[in-house]
């Protein structure tokens, strides 16, 4: 079946540090890949997405590249801010499953001033 | 403004009582979803509905029930059969086909069973 594995958290960084949150997936075919962000006490917001191999999704300084050969979709940001503190979820959608998503476990990020 | 609303934000119930969580969307989305979130476990799908008057079980449907009588509404009932109902519940909606079918989430309801 489909699955998404994220790096274990929590991750703690200082402001302006470089961020990488690893995400790998297991799925047949060509799934679409997503990163969602959840700020404390809120629902999830779509951060970025990629729908085919080698696509790069980007938003608010975050980037992730769909790597078919390594089945990965790692999230990166060159310089994090305190306001980036949140939980980040990687997710996939199979082309045959409509809009149903499979989520990873989430990675808690804390950025200190 | 278009969006998804969930009410209430916090809900307290006594053990053994059924409770219904509200989810409404005005985005004209076809599909709606209910997730449960527990610390360290990510999101788990409870039920989803792709069209009015039809819904399917997700990964953890036991102890829950839903209805989809209107396109805009997808209420979730947590029954007394749910062994550990205290959790954060998230509702989402999306178009069901095409490229623009990412899910949009409501703000969540935190249910505490005393």
Interface residues (C-beta under 8 A of the other chain):
Chain A: X34 X36 X41 X42 X43 X44 X45 X46 X49 X51 X89 X93 X98 X99 X100 X101 X103 X104 X105 X106
Chain B: X4 X6 X31 X33 X40 X41 X42 X43 X45 X48 X50 X90 X92 X94 X95 X96 X97 X99 X101 X102 X103 X104 X105 X106 X107 X108
